[in-house]
C-alpha cells in the first residue's frame, strides 16, 4: 500500500470566519462614542458645551451624518423613489 504524506494544516474556514468577525466588530461604534465624536468636533469649532449653539452644532453633525449615510445608500433618485413604470396614473 502507498503511504500518503501528511498534508499541512490549512486554517481556511475557521480563520476566515474569525477575521471577518473581527473586522466587522472593529468598525462598530456605540451611540455614546458617536456623540462624543460630535461633541469633540463642535468643541474644536469653538462651541462651549452646555450652550444652545453647542446643541445646534450637535444636531447639525447628526443630520450631516444621516445625510451622508443616505447618500451612500442611494443608487438613483430621491429617497423612497418609485420607478416610473410602477406609478399608476389617475383618470
Secondary structure, 3 states (H helix, E strand, C coil): CCCCCCCCCCCCHHHHHHHHHHHHHHCCCCHHHHHHHHHHHHHHCCCCCCCHHHHHHHHHHHHHHHHHHHHHHCCCCCCCCCCHHHCCCCC
